[in-house]
Amino acid sequence: MDLITTNLLAEFSKEFEVEDSAEDDRFELLASYITAKRHYTETFSPSDIVLGNDIQGIDAVGAIINGVLITDPDALEELVAAGADYLEVVFIFVQAKRSPAFEASQMGNFGYSVEQFFTPDSVMSKTPALAAAIGVMRGIYSRSSKFKRGNPALRLYYVTTGRWTGDPVLEERRQRVASDLLNTGSFSDVEFTPIGAPEIQRLYQQSKNAISREFQFPNRQDVPEIPGVNEAYVGFVPAKQFLPIICDDAGEIVRSVFYDNVRDFQGYAGDGANDEMRKTLDSDRRSRFVLMNNGITIITRNMTHTQSRFHIEDFQIVNGCQTSHVLFDQREKLDDTVQVPLRLIWTQDEDVIEDIIRATNKQTEIRADQFFALTEFGKQLEAYFQSVPEPQRLYYERRSRQYDRLAIEKTRVVVQTNAVRAFAAMFLQDPHSTVRRYKSLSDRVGNDIFVEGHKPDPYYTAAYANYCLDFLWRNSKMDNKYKVARYQLLLAFRLLANPGPLPKFNSHKIEAYCAIIRKLLSDMEKAGDVFGKAVGIIDAVAGSKFDRDNIHTLTFTDNVIKRCKELTGDGE
C-alpha cells in the first residue's frame, strides 16, 4: 500500500479498535465502512456488514431500507410493522483486495457471487455466515408489492490499493457484470464502482467531515438581530437549486441531514399533505408551490457567504422533511417555476436550536422517543458518559454524526437506539423486544425508559456491557453466531455479575448495584469469563433450536432468567 493509505488504515484501525487484527481483515473493514458510508451517513460499525473469511467473492453486504441500515430480518419485520407503506431499497456489496492492481477475473467472480446471493437454493444462499443477510433479502422480495418507487438498487464496490485507469479489458468486464445483474430483472439499476487508493483517501475524509454545501440564495431578507443567533434569513430558492443541498454526488438523498427534524418521510397516504404536494407538482399549478407550502428550515452550525453565495457546514433540516422528500421524489417534474420557501439560521446555541425544533414540529404528532434528544435528561446522559474516566469512557450520541470529526474510538459511540435496547434488555429484562418489537420499547420512553430522575448509571452500564460484547466479537474471542442472542447475553451477564435485587432506577442504591457490574466489566479477562458462562446458558436454553425465532421470545427470556438464578443460587 502507498504511504497515505497505510496511515489512513492505521488511523481507522485505532478508531475502531482493531489494531491487533490481520491487515487484510482491517482493510476489509475500512473498505466496507467508507463505501457503505456513501449511502448511510449515520453511526454504525463496519463489523455489522463484514462477513468474515467464510465467503468467496464477497467481503461485506448490507441493505439500506427507507434510509435505515438493516442487517437482521427482525429489524426488517419491525420496520414493516411500524407501518412502512413502501420499501425503497439499496443493496451494497463490497469486495476488498489489498493488491495494487484490479483484476478482471476477480471482478467476474465478484459479480457471479452477488448473482448467486440472489439465486434461490444456490450453494451460497445456504452459507451460515450469510444467513442474516439472506433472510433480509428474502424478506424484502417477499414484499415486492411495496416496491412503489421501483425495484431495489444494487451497488457493487471492488476496492484495491491500486489506481483505476479505465483499462479497456477491465472496463468491459465491469460493464458486463453490471449488465448481467441488471438483466436478471431484480433491480431498478446496477452500479459497479471500482475504488482505488485515491478514492479510498477521498471517501475516508468524507466519512469524517461534516456535510457541507454551497448554493445561491439571492431572494432573501435579513432577520433582525436575535440573541443566540449569528445570522438568519428568510426567502425562497428554486427547487432545482435546493435539491443539491439534500443530495450527495451520486444524486441520492442524504437522510442524515433530517435527523433533528425528528420525523422520517411518511410517504403518500390518501389525501394527506404529501399527496397534495405531489399533485401540485404534477399539475399546471406547480408555480404556486411557493405560496402553498410552509417551506424548509435549515439550521447550520457554521456558515460563510459572499453576496448571494452561501456555504453551510454541519447543518440540519429541522422542518421540511416531508417537503424535501416529495421534491426529491418528483424531481423529474420540477421546472424553473417551482420555488421553495426557505428559512436559514446560523447558530451554535443548543437552546435556540431546540426551541426552533419544538416550535416548527409542534403541529405534527411526535413520539416521546423522537424528542428525547432534546430533553434535559438526554443532555445529562451525554455529559455523564463523557465524564467516565478512560479507558471506560463512552460517548452518547444525541445528535447525528456529532463525533465523526473527533479523534476518538468510534466503537465507543453509543447511538440512542442501541442505548434503549441495551438498557431494556439488561435492566428491564426485555431482550426479546429489542429488535423484533422495538416500537414497543420506544413507546416506553418517558414512562420507564429515559425518565427524568433516573440515575444515568444503569444506562451507561448497559451500554458499556454492550461495548464489551462487541470487543469480544471484534477480537474473535466469541463466536459470531451468538450475535443473534446479543441482548439475552446482556441480561444473563447482569444476573450472573450481580444476582442481588435490582434497586429502583432513581435511587442511590442503583449506583452501588451498577458499580459492582462496572468493576467486573473493567477487567476484560474477568468479564470474558462471565460472558462465557452466559454463552453456556444460552446454549443450554436454546438446545438444538439456535435460531432467532426461538431466541427472540418471552419464553426463551424466562428460561434464561431461571437458569441464571439456578446457577447463582438465587432461585425461588
Secondary structure, DSSP 8 states (H G I E B T S, - for coil): --HHHHHHHHHHHHHTT-TTS-HHHHHHHHHHHHHHTTT--S---GGGTB--SS-SS-SEEEEEETTEEE-SHHHHHHHHHTT-----EEEEEEEE--SSS--HHHHHHHHHHHHHHTSTT-TGGG-GGGHHHHHHHHHHHTTGGG-TT-S-EEEEEEE-SS-----HHHHHHHHHHHHHHHTTSS-SEEEEEEE-HHHHHHHHHHHHS--EEEEE--SEEE----TT-SEEEEEEEEHHHHHHHHB-TTS-B-GGGGGGG--------TT-HHHHHHHHHTSTTGGGHHHH---EEEEEEEEEEETTEEEEEEEEEEE-HHHHHHHHHTGGG--TT-EEEEEEEE---HHHHHHHHHHHHTTS---GGGGGGGSHHHHHHHHHHHHS-TTS--EEESSTTTTTTSSS-GGGEEEHHHHHHHHHHHTSS-GGGSSTTHHHHHTTBTTTBS-TT--SHHHHHHHHHHHHHHHHHHTTSS-GGGGGGHHHHHHHHHHHH--S----TTSTHHHHHHHHHHHHHTSHHHHHHHHHHHHHHHHHHHTT--SHHHHSSHHHHHHHHHHHHHHHT---
